[in-house]
Amino acid sequence: MLETLFFVIAALLIALAAWLAACDAAMSVVSRSDLARLSEQSPRRGEQLNRIGESLTVHIMSVTFARVLSETLAAILVTLAIDSLVGDWWWTLLLAGLVMVLSSFVLVGSSPRAVGRTRPEQLLRFSAPLIRTTRTILGPLAQLIMAAGEKVTPGHQRQHAFANESQLLSMVDEATSRDLIEEDERELIHSVFEFGETTVREVMIPRPDVVWIDGDVDADSALKVFLEHGLSRMPVVGESSDDILGILYLRDVVKSRVWRPEEHETAHHLARPAHWMPESKKADDALTELRVQQVHVAMVVDEYGSTAGLVTLEDLVEELVGEIEDEYDRAEEEIRLISHGVVEVSSRTDIEDLGEAFDLELDDEDVDTVGGLVQKLLGRMAEVGDVVRSDGLSFEVLRLDGKGRHVGRIRVEHEETR
């Protein structure tokens, strides 16, 4: 009779442990904001859910301690009941151990936790009274255990769901492989984390690729330049590209021609003050700055104060969400395969990307792009037909852009294929 009672109580304790394990798993996948929202949706349990959210870690530790205590008491009762029935302590230990291992793994370990992770909100709404009661009874002891654990392993308590960004990104990759999130969503999440480490230099339009307009150009000619290049803003320069007079907006030129067609107005006269930022500035800070200042384009300067290029709001957003093509964008492959060992590239192609195409390690401390490398190797302004060699590759200038002032397209050939 006593053995039956022990088994019944042990079964109840195992059931309680399973319930607590599910609650533990549920609390591990929700945030305080989730609990606050859940409390608004559940008036009857709102106060209890709010209390859980206010001290989530303590509630988790209390539930964990109660689960371990339930399993331990169940193991003791099962051992006593089997010992009373069998009498041989070897068989008692073997059978009791087998029963508790199976029950702990199946009934407490895997199944309840899966339920807690997949239906956390429903479970917490239903289990809030149990969790609060456990916290009230075992809370002080759980806090004492937490304090001792903090002394042993400082800064490694359970409130830290992820030790670093790489763990979170690995979880995102795992979710993608299981088709829980789409590939483009995975790329967006990765972009958000990488965005904070990206500098303006990596995003900007480099100086050779910028379309400038002279300050003394009249409004009619400026309008033609805008239409020719499909732009809405252009830097206005004086004596050189380091002498930036301002930024000319297409709408200001259109207003000038529509409202004041008889007046002779120049690009310098219509230009607005330019906004400046260093090339070392982080991309996320640059995006915030442009948004706060309510400007769409900023001139970028290098460490010596010279003009390095310009960055637009669109460039920064594209770094986050990918290429945004409009009706003026010209789709042109950065690297186009011509034949075995021969490619045609844009001058803006990254040196490392070109190296990957040829299975080579290309690196240069002074320049980032293929066009910059060609210009450096030439040591003068490039001309169509110029050929330079470096790292076993031959570079031939095919096209010049920007009124012939900089390299546009380049043919690259691996010399071993000749």
C-alpha positions in Angstrom: 0.0 0.0 0.0 2.8 2.4 0.9 4.6 1.6 -2.3 1.5 2.5 -4.4 1.3 5.8 -2.5 5.0 6.5 -3.3 4.5 5.8 -7.0 1.4 8.0 -7.2 3.2 10.9 -5.5 6.3 10.4 -7.7 4.0 10.5 -10.8 2.4 13.7 -9.6 5.9 15.2 -8.9 7.1 14.2 -12.4 4.0 15.8 -13.9 4.7 19.0 -12.0 8.3 18.9 -13.1 7.2 18.5 -16.7 4.8 21.5 -16.3 7.6 23.6 -14.8 10.0 22.6 -17.5 7.5 23.8 -20.1 7.1 27.1 -18.2 10.9 27.5 -18.0 11.2 27.0 -21.8 8.4 29.4 -22.4 9.9 32.2 -20.3 13.3 31.7 -22.0 11.9 32.6 -25.4 9.8 35.6 -24.5 10.9 39.1 -23.7 9.6 41.6 -21.1 7.8 43.5 -23.9 6.1 40.3 -24.9 4.9 39.8 -21.4 3.7 43.4 -21.1 1.7 43.0 -24.3 0.3 39.7 -23.1 -0.8 41.3 -19.9 -2.8 43.9 -21.8 -4.5 41.1 -23.7 -5.3 39.1 -20.6 -7.1 41.2 -18.0 -7.6 38.3 -15.5 -3.9 37.4 -15.5 -2.5 40.9 -16.4 -1.1 41.7 -12.9 0.6 38.4 -12.6 2.1 38.5 -16.0 3.4 42.1 -15.3 5.0 40.8 -12.1 6.7 38.0 -14.0 8.0 40.4 -16.6 9.4 42.8 -14.0 11.7 40.1 -12.6 11.8 37.5 -15.3 15.2 36.1 -14.3 14.2 35.5 -10.7 11.0 33.7 -11.9 13.0 31.5 -14.2 15.4 30.5 -11.5 12.5 29.8 -9.1 10.8 27.6 -11.6 14.1 25.8 -12.4 14.7 25.2 -8.7 11.2 23.9 -8.2 11.6 21.5 -11.2 14.9 20.1 -9.9 13.4 19.7 -6.4 10.3 17.9 -7.8 12.5 15.5 -9.9 14.8 14.8 -6.9 11.8 14.0 -4.6 10.3 11.8 -7.3 13.6 9.9 -7.6 13.7 9.3 -3.9 10.1 8.1 -3.7 10.6 5.8 -6.7 13.8 4.4 -5.1 12.0 3.7 -1.8 9.0 2.1 -3.5 11.2 -0.2 -5.7 13.4 -1.1 -2.7 10.3 -2.1 -0.7 9.2 -4.3 -3.5 12.5 -5.9 -4.7 14.6 -5.9 -1.6 17.9 -6.2 -3.5 19.7 -2.8 -3.5 21.5 -3.6 -6.8 18.2 -4.1 -8.6 16.7 -1.2 -6.7 19.4 1.2 -8.0 19.2 -0.2 -11.6 15.4 0.0 -11.9 15.0 3.3 -10.1 17.7 4.8 -12.2 16.1 3.5 -15.4 12.7 4.8 -14.5 13.9 8.2 -13.6 16.2 8.6 -16.6 13.4 7.7 -19.0 10.8 9.9 -17.2 13.2 12.8 -16.9 14.2 12.7 -20.5 10.9 12.0 -22.2 8.3 13.4 -19.7 10.3 16.3 -18.3 13.2 17.0 -20.7 12.2 17.1 -24.4 8.4 17.1 -24.9 7.3 19.8 -22.4 10.1 22.1 -23.4 9.1 21.7 -27.1 5.6 22.8 -26.1 6.9 25.7 -24.1 9.0 27.0 -27.0 6.3 26.6 -29.6 3.4 28.0 -27.6 4.9 30.3 -25.0 2.2 32.9 -24.7 -0.7 30.4 -24.3 1.3 28.4 -21.7 2.3 31.5 -19.7 -1.2 32.9 -19.7 -2.5 29.6 -18.3 0.5 29.0 -15.9 0.9 32.5 -14.5 -0.6 31.6 -11.0 1.7 28.6 -10.7 4.8 30.6 -11.7 3.9 33.4 -9.2 3.3 30.9 -6.4 6.6 29.2 -7.1 8.3 32.6 -7.1 6.7 33.6 -3.7 7.7 30.3 -2.0 11.1 29.7 -3.5 12.1 33.2 -4.7 14.4 34.1 -1.7 16.2 30.8 -2.0 16.5 31.2 -5.8 17.9 34.7 -5.4 20.5 33.3 -3.0 21.5 30.7 -5.5 21.8 33.3 -8.2 24.0 35.5 -6.0 26.3 32.5 -5.4 26.4 31.7 -9.1 27.2 35.3 -9.9 30.2 35.1 -7.5 31.4 31.9 -9.3 30.8 33.0 -12.9 30.4 36.9 -12.9 28.3 38.2 -15.8 27.1 34.8 -17.1 23.6 34.6 -15.6 20.7 33.5 -17.7 19.3 36.9 -18.5 21.8 37.0 -21.3 20.1 35.0 -24.0 23.0 35.4 -26.4 26.6 35.8 -25.5 27.5 37.7 -28.7 26.2 38.7 -32.1 27.6 35.6 -33.8 25.4 33.3 -31.7 22.3 35.3 -32.7 23.3 35.3 -36.3 23.9 31.5 -36.1 20.4 31.1 -34.8 19.1 33.2 -37.7 21.0 30.9 -40.1 19.6 27.9 -38.4 16.1 29.3 -38.7 16.6 29.9 -42.4 17.8 26.3 -43.0 14.6 25.1 -41.4 12.5 27.4 -43.6 11.2 29.4 -40.5 12.4 32.6 -42.1 13.0 33.5 -45.8 16.5 33.9 -47.3 16.0 37.6 -48.0 14.9 38.1 -44.3 18.1 36.4 -43.2 20.2 38.7 -45.4 18.4 41.7 -44.0 19.1 40.7 -40.4 22.8 40.1 -41.3 22.9 43.5 -43.0 21.5 45.3 -39.9 24.3 43.8 -37.8 27.0 44.5 -40.4 25.7 48.0 -41.0 27.1 49.3 -37.7 30.6 48.1 -38.7 30.5 49.6 -42.2 32.2 52.9 -42.8 31.1 55.7 -45.2 34.1 55.0 -47.3 32.8 51.5 -48.1 29.4 52.9 -49.2 30.2 56.3 -50.9 30.4 57.0 -54.6 34.2 57.5 -55.0 35.5 60.8 -56.3 36.3 59.6 -59.8 32.7 58.4 -60.3 31.1 61.6 -59.0 29.3 63.7 -61.7 30.3 67.4 -61.0 29.1 70.6 -62.5 31.0 73.8 -62.7 29.7 76.8 -60.7 29.6 79.2 -63.7 27.3 76.9 -65.8 24.0 78.5 -66.5 20.7 76.9 -65.4 19.7 75.7 -68.9 23.0 73.8 -69.3 22.7 72.4 -65.8 19.2 71.1 -66.6 20.6 69.2 -69.7 23.3 67.6 -67.5 20.7 66.5 -65.0 18.6 64.9 -67.8 21.7 63.3 -69.4 22.8 61.5 -66.3 19.4 60.9 -64.7 20.4 62.6 -61.4 18.5 64.7 -59.0 21.5 66.3 -57.1 25.0 67.2 -58.2 28.0 68.9 -56.4 28.9 72.3 -57.7 32.7 72.9 -58.0 34.8 76.0 -58.4 38.4 75.8 -59.5 38.8 72.1 -58.6 36.9 69.1 -57.2 38.2 70.1 -53.7 36.5 73.5 -54.1 32.9 72.5 -53.4 30.6 75.4 -53.7 27.4 73.6 -52.8 24.9 71.0 -54.0 22.7 71.7 -56.9 19.1 70.3 -56.8 17.2 69.4 -60.0 14.0 70.9 -58.6 15.7 74.2 -57.9 16.9 74.3 -61.6 13.4 73.5 -62.8 11.9 76.2 -60.6 14.4 78.7 -62.0 13.5 77.8 -65.6 9.7 77.8 -65.0 9.3 80.7 -62.7 12.3 83.0 -63.8 13.0 82.0 -67.4 14.3 85.4 -68.3 16.9 85.6 -65.5 20.4 84.3 -66.1 21.2 82.1 -63.1 24.2 79.9 -62.6 24.7 76.6 -60.8 26.6 78.4 -58.1 23.8 80.9 -57.6 21.2 78.1 -57.3 23.3 75.7 -55.2 22.5 74.9 -51.6 25.2 74.6 -48.8 26.9 71.2 -48.9 26.8 68.8 -45.9 30.1 67.2 -45.0 31.2 64.1 -43.2 34.5 62.1 -42.8 35.0 58.8 -44.7 35.7 57.0 -41.4 32.2 57.7 -40.0 30.1 54.6 -39.4 27.3 54.1 -41.8 24.6 53.9 -39.2 25.7 57.2 -37.7 25.8 58.7 -41.2 22.2 57.6 -41.9 21.0 59.1 -38.6 22.8 62.3 -39.3 21.3 62.7 -42.8 17.9 62.0 -41.4 18.2 64.5 -38.6 19.7 67.2 -40.9 17.0 66.4 -43.5 19.5 66.2 -46.4 19.8 63.4 -49.0 23.4 63.8 -50.0 26.7 64.6 -48.2 30.2 65.3 -49.4 32.8 62.9 -47.9 36.4 64.0 -47.0 39.4 61.8 -46.3 41.9 62.1 -43.4 43.7 64.9 -45.2 40.7 67.1 -45.8 40.4 66.4 -49.5 37.2 65.4 -51.2 36.9 61.6 -51.2 33.5 61.3 -52.8 29.9 61.7 -51.9 27.3 59.5 -50.1 23.6 59.6 -50.5 20.7 58.5 -48.4 19.9 55.9 -51.1 23.4 54.5 -50.9 23.0 54.0 -47.1 19.6 52.4 -47.4 20.8 50.1 -50.1 23.5 48.9 -47.8 20.8 47.7 -45.5 18.1 46.4 -47.9 20.0 45.7 -51.1 20.1 47.4 -54.5 17.2 49.7 -55.2 16.9 50.2 -59.0 14.8 53.0 -60.4 14.1 54.0 -64.0 17.4 55.9 -64.2 19.7 53.1 -63.0 21.7 51.3 -65.6 22.0 47.7 -64.9 25.7 46.8 -65.5 27.4 43.7 -64.2 30.4 44.5 -62.1 32.2 41.3 -63.2 31.2 39.8 -66.6 32.9 36.6 -67.8 34.2 36.9 -71.4 36.0 33.6 -71.7 38.2 31.3 -69.6 40.6 33.5 -67.6 39.2 36.8 -69.1 36.6 39.1 -67.5 35.3 42.6 -68.0 34.8 44.6 -64.8 33.5 48.0 -63.7 36.1 50.4 -62.3 34.1 50.3 -59.0 34.6 46.5 -58.6 36.3 45.7 -55.2 39.8 44.4 -55.6 39.0 41.5 -53.3 36.0 40.5 -55.4 38.1 40.4 -58.5 40.7 38.3 -56.6 37.9 35.8 -55.8 37.0 35.5 -59.5 40.5 34.4 -60.3 41.1 32.5 -57.0 43.9 35.0 -56.1 44.5 37.1 -53.0 44.5 40.7 -54.1 45.1 43.5 -51.6 46.3 47.1 -51.7 46.7 49.4 -48.8 46.2 52.5 -50.9 43.1 51.7 -53.1 40.0 49.6 -52.8 38.7 49.3 -56.4 40.0 48.0 -59.6 39.8 51.5 -61.2 41.9 52.9 -58.4 44.5 50.1 -58.8 44.8 50.8 -62.6 45.1 54.5 -62.0 47.8 53.9 -59.3 49.8 51.6 -61.6 49.6 54.1 -64.5 50.7 57.0 -62.4 48.8 59.4 -64.8 45.3 60.0 -66.3 44.1 56.8 -68.0 43.4 56.6 -71.7 41.5 53.9 -73.7 43.9 51.1 -74.6 46.2 51.6 -71.6 47.5 48.2 -70.3 49.1 47.6 -66.9 50.1 44.4 -65.1 50.0 43.3 -61.5 49.8 40.0 -59.5 49.8 37.9 -62.7 46.8 39.9 -64.2 46.7 42.1 -67.2 44.4 45.2 -67.0 43.3 47.0 -70.2 41.2 50.2 -70.1 38.2 49.7 -72.4 36.1 52.9 -71.6 36.5 56.2 -69.8 33.6 57.9 -68.0 33.0 61.3 -66.5 34.0 63.3 -69.6 37.1 61.1 -70.0 38.4 61.9 -66.6 38.3 58.4 -65.1 38.3 54.7 -65.9 34.9 53.2 -66.7 35.3 49.5 -67.8 38.4 47.3 -67.7 39.3 44.0 -69.3 41.2 41.8 -67.0 43.0 38.7 -68.2 45.0 36.1 -66.3 48.4 36.0 -67.9 48.7 32.2 -67.6 45.8 31.8 -70.0 47.6 33.6 -72.8 
